[in-house]
Amino acid sequence: MSGWRYFVCPVEFNNDSNRFQVECEPPELFQLQDYALPSVLESFTGWTTVRLYPFQIHSIALSSFASIMGPFGGFFTSGFKRAFKIKDFANTLPDHGGIMDRFDCQYLMATFVNVYIPSFIR
């Protein structure tokens, strides 16, 4: 999708032509770049470089964290509740423990993303 300017550039309305227009140079995050592979991967794949968009590398980092560390948000919340002898945080959703219990993994991910974006993307 990053090959289409419509997805990476702001869409503006032009009053003269009465149309929406997309005109910008895509940010560096959405421009193909060559990356050298580590020697371990190079010997395994036979490639010396790979062409990727930088945002793909960030997507891999975020999705890896979500799949590996995300479930620990649930474990942490469960331990927190047991420490205070609380079964459910609320009764908003009957038999589900409330909103907090449904989104416990999301809180961990939101914290990670909130630190990751200013640290590595901006």
N, C-alpha and C positions, 0 to 999 in steps of 0.2 A: 504494500500500500504506500510505502514511502516514495515510490517512483512517481506517484501522482501528486502534483502540487496542491491539489484540492485538499488532501489529507494532512499536509504539513505546513501550509501557509494560511494566514488569516483570510477569510472571505469578506470582501467589502462590497457594498452596494454603490454603484456608479449612477448618480442622478441624471447625468447627461445621456447615457445610453439606456437607462432604466433597466440595468442588468447587474447581476452579481459578477464580480471579477476576482480572479486569484492571480496576483502578480507579486512574486517575491523570489529572492534567492533562498532556497531551502537552507535552514540552519545546518551547521556542521554535524549535528547529531543525526541528520537524515541524508548525509552524503556518503557514498561508498568509499571505504578506505581499505588499504591492504594491511594485514596484520601477519607478522611472522609467527609461525607455530613453534611451540617448545620442541626440543629435540625428541622427547618421548613420543609426542603426537606425530611428529614428522616421520619417525621411523615406522610408526604404526600405520599411518595413512599414505605416506609417500608424497605428501604435499609439503612445500616449504612455506607457502603463504596462503592465506585465505582472505577473500573479499567479503566484508561485512559492513553493515551500517552500525555505527556506535550504539544506537539505541538497542540493537539486538543483544549486545553484550550486557547492557543494563537489564534487559528483559530476562536474560538467563540468570543473572545474579538475584533479581527479585523473585523469580519463580522458584529458584533453588531454595532460597530462604523460606519462602512460603510453604514449600512441600516438606522441608526437613524440620524447620523450627516452629512452624505454625501450630502443629498439634500440642506443643509444649505450653502454649497459651492456655489450653484447656486443662492441662495437668496443674499449672500454676494456680489457676482460678479454683480448681477443685481442692487443692491443698490449702488455699487461702480460706475457703469456706469451711473446711474441716477444722482449721485452727480456731475459728470463731463459733464452731458448732452450729453452722447455718446450713440448712438443706438447700434452699433456693434463695436467690437474691430478691425475687419479687414474685408476685402471682399474676403478672400481666398476661402471660401465656400459661394457662393452667397445665400442670404436669410437665412443663418444659423449663421451669425455673426462672422465667422472666427474660427480658431483653438481654441483660448482662450475660446470662448463661448461654444464650444462643450465639452471641458475638464475641465470646472470650478470645478466640483465635484472631479475630479481626483487630482487637486492641493491640496485640503484639505486633501484627503486621503494620498497622497504622503508625506505631512508634518507629519501627524499622524504616519504613518509607519516609517518614518525616525527618529522619536523620540521614538517610541515604541520598535523597535528592539534593539537599544543599551541600553535602560533602563531596559527592562524586559527579553530579550532572551539571550543576550550575557553576 
